[in-house]
Amino acid sequence: MPQFSLVVLESRKEAADTMAIKFEKPQIDYKPGQYMLYELPVQDPEGPTRSFSLASSPTESFLMLTTKLTGSVFKSKLAQMKKGDTINASGPSGRFVLQDSPKHLFIAGGIGITPFRSMIKYAVDTELQEKITLLYSNKVPEEIAFFDELDKWQNQNRFLRVVHTITKPEESEEQWNGRVGRIDAALIKEHLDAETIVYVCGPPGMVDAMVAVLKDIGVPEKRIKAERFEGY
C-alpha cells in the first residue's frame, strides 16, 4: 500500500465538534468514497492509527479528511495540527465507491457524510449525468457538515437533490424550518425505484437500522452498499 507524508494546508471547524483538515495532494489516484489510514506519534489506548474517508474529490487539488472530535488522544493531537505540520498516511483503500447505475440514493448519518461529499463533488465536477439524492440526518442543524457547499452544488447540478432532516430540533440554538425526524421507510420510498443503488454511511447502529429498513421494503441486498463508522 502506498505511503505518504502529508503536509497540512489548512485546519478548520466544519460544524459543531467537527473539523476538516486539508493536505497538499501527492501523486495519488483514488476513487470517490475511499479512505486512507493515518498515523500519529501518540500513546492512545486504541493505537496510533485511524482510518478516515477522503472527503475530497479526486478532481480537487488537495486531500481532505473530516472527523468528529471525540476527545481521544489521537483526535486531540489531530485537532492541534496547523499549516505546515505533517502526518503519515497510507492508501487509498475501500470498496465503498460509486457503482455503475443511473440512480444513486445516499443515506448519511452525522459524520457519515464524508464519503458522500467526495462522490457528490466528483459528480458535479465531471458533470455526471446520473441522478443522486442525499438524505442527510443530524441531531441539530449546528452539526450539518458542508451545508453551504451541498446547497451550492444542488443549485449547479440538476441531477442532485439534497434532503436534510433534523432529529432533535428542540436541542438546537438555531431556528430550523426544514424536515424533522429520523430517516424512515416512507422517506426512502420517495426516492427509490428498481434502478436505484442505495449507499448508507454513519455510526454502526444507524447503518444497521437503515439496512434493515431497506431489506424490509424489498431492496435487494446487491443494491445496498454500507459503510460503518466506528466512534473512537
N, C-alpha and C positions, 0 to 999 in steps of 0.2 A: 504494500500500500504506500503510495507517495507520501513523503513527509515535507512539511514546510515550516518556516519560521515567519509567522505573520506579523506585520507591523501595524499598530493601531493608527488609524487616521482620525477617528472621532469616537467619542463615547457620549451617549446622551440618554436622557429619560424619554421613553417612548410612550408609556402610560403609567398608571398607578402601580408602583412596585415592579415595574418592568423597564429594563434597559436594553439599548441597542448599541452594538459596537461595530464600526466599520473598519475593515482592514484593507491595506494595499493588496491588490489582486495579483497573485503569482501566475505563472503559466500553468493553468489548470483547466480541465474540461469536466463539467458536471451537468447533471440533468436537474431541472427544477423539481424540488422536493427532497433531494438527497441531503445527507448530513455529513459532518466532519467530527472527528474526535480531537478534543483539545486537552492539553496537559499544562499544569502549573506546578511550580515547586512549593507545594503546600502539604501540611500534615493534616489531612482530612480523614475522618473515620471511614468515608466511602471511597477513599483513594484520591490520587492526584489527577485523574482524567474524567472528563464528561463528554457526552455526545450532544451536539446541538444541530438542529436543522439549519441549512443555509437559507436565511430569509431573503437573501439577494437572488436576483435572476442571473443566469449566465450572460444575459445581454447587458448587464451593468458593469461598470469599470471598477467595482470594489466587491469584496466579500462582506457579508453582514450576518452576525448572529444576534438573536433577540431572545431574552430569557427573563423569567420571573426571579426576583431577588428573594430567596428563601431564608437567608441567614446562615447558610452553611459556610464552612471555612473557604471552600472553593469559590462560591458565589461572592463572598466578601472580598476576596482577592481580585476577582474579576471586576467587581464594581469600582475598585481603586485604579484600574488601568487608565492611562491617559495617552495622548498623542505621542507617538514615538516608541512606546513600550512594545514588547514582542511577546508572542505566545506560540508554543509549539503545537502544530496541528498535523493530522494525517487524514487521508481520504481522497476523494469523496467515497461514500458508501450509501447503500439503501436502495430499496425497490419501491418506495412509496413515491411514484412518479406518474406523470400524465400518461394515461393509456390512449390507445387509438380508438377514439369514439367521437361522434358528432355532438354529444351532450355529456356534460360533467356536472355533478352535484357535490359541492364541498360542504361538509358539516364540521365546524370548528368550535371547540370549547376553550375559552381563555387563550393561553399561550399556544394552543394547538393551531393558531392562525399562521405560524411562521412558514411551514412549507407551502401553504396556500398563497402567501404573499409572493413567494418565489414563482409559483406557477402562474398566478394572475399577471404579474409584471411581465413575465415571458410572453404570455398570450397577447398582452397589449402591444408590446414592442415588436413582435413578429406578425402582428395583425392576423392572429389565428382565428379563422372563421369557424369556431366551434363554440356552442353555447355553454357558458359557465354560470352557475348560480352558486353563490356563497351564502350559507346560513351560519351566522356567527353569533354565538351566545356568550354573554358575560354577566356577572352578578350586578355590576353597576356601570354606568356609562364611562366613568373615570378609568375603567380597566380596558376599554377598547383600544387595541393597538392598530396603528396605521389607518385611523379613521379618515383623515383628510386625503391620504393617497387613494384609498379604496373608493372614496366618493368621486375624486377626480377621474380615476380610471373608468369608473362606471359611466361617467358622462362622455368619455372619449370613445368607448367601445360598446357598440350596440349589442354585442353578443354577451356582455357581462351584466349580471344583476347581483346586488349585494343586499341581503336582508339581515338587519341586526335585531336581536331580541335580548331583553334585559330581565334577569330572573328575580332580582331583589331591588327594585327601584326605590323602595322605601328607605334603603340604607345609603342612598346617594345624596350628595350635596348639590347635585345638578338637577335641573328640570329635565325629565325625559318624556317626550311626546310620541315615541315610537312604539313598536311592538313590545309586549312584555310576556313573560312566561317561558317555560322551557321549550326546546325543540321537540316536537311530538310527531306522531304519525300523521295527523291532519296537515301540519305544515309541510312535512316531507312530501306527502302525496300531491301537494300543489305544484311541485317542481319535478315530478318523476314521470317517466314513461319507459317503454320497453327498451329504449336505446341508451338510457342513462347509466353511466358508471358513477357509483357513489363512493366518495372518499370521506373517511372520518378520522379526525385527529384531535387529541386532547388528553386529559387525565384518564387513567385506565378505567375508572368507574363510569365516567361519561361515555367513553368509547364502547365499552361492553354493553351499556344500556342502549346506545344508538344502534349497534349491530343487531341486538335482539329485536328492536323495533323494526328494523329493515327486514329481517327474516320473517317476522310476524306478518308484515304487509306483503310478503311474497317476492321480495327482491332476491334473485338467485345469488348464492354465495360467491360465484365467479365474478359478479358485478359489484362486489363490496371490497374496498381496499381500506385497511385500518392501520393506524399508527398510534401507539400508546406512549404518552409522555409520562415517565415516572417523575414524581416530585422529590427532588433532592438538591 
